Amino acid sequence: MNTPDAPVQPPRSDSTLRAVLSLTGFLVVCFAAAGLGGAFTSQGLGPWYDSLNKPRWTPPAFLFGPVWTALYAGMAVAAWLVWRRVGWSGGRVALGLFAVQLALNVAWSGLFFGMRRPDLAAIEIVILWVAILATLIVFLRISRPAGVLMLPYLLWVTFASALNLAIWQLNTS
């Protein structure tokens, strides 16, 4: 019973806990994909990658980790925002596209670094780019912030596509 002098407490709800847990779930999924891609990447780093001819505009190796960490975090938040807005049933297409592009992201690492096939990776990254663009467009329609969060990822993969193509061309005998 509230007295006139006692502050009124809002009813306790589990919505904050649910939001935190769901965001954590999206982060776990995205960083699991990052870990799998990283496992493929580690197979190709070292002598093989070092021996490749690369364009002068190749970023320094230390830059890739922080950039990808920020991109995966942004992707997770974007997917979470879509899920919060429309749920699983309402976000079936958007979140399905998200899952496809995430799988394609891992597949690129497998092709380029795991299989050491920059040629196949160059073809696959175009498909990845289209999947990211489709995801971004669908996300924008549901949540503008979610779509905007996907933009740096699209831009980075655009750059990565050019880098992949250049490496392939510079190493074709």
Phi, psi and omega in degrees: 000130181269137173263161182301332182271344183277139178293144178277126179267132177293152178299138180286135181229156178267010183295324178292316178298316179298318180297316180294316180294320180291320176298318178300319178299315179295320177296318179298315180298313181295318181283339171292318175298318178299318179296319178295315176298321178296325177296318176296316182299318182297336178291331184258345179289159181102219187305317182296305182295320180298329182280347181289143169284130182232150178294157181299335183272013175295128179295156175295149185303324184295344183282331187296316181302305180297322179296311181294326178299313178296320180294316179295321177297316178298319177298316181298315180295320179300311180297321179298318179298320177296313180301317179297325183284317188235354179075184181291314184291319179285340181254018184307310181291311183298312182286332173295315176298320178301314180296321179297312182294327178294318177295319178296325177299313178296318181299323179300315178300321178296319180288309186290306186267315183293310180269349181059048182235078177301333179294310179292323179296325179295324177288314182296324184292335175293318177296318176302314181301316179297319179295321178294315179300315179299317179298314180301315181297314180293320177298316179304322181293334181265316183210112180304313178302323179296315178297318180296323179294337179277344184297314178301324178296313178300317180296317179295319180290331173298312177298314180299326178297314179297319179295315179301313180298316180298317179296318179299311181295319182290344183244013177273126181272000000 
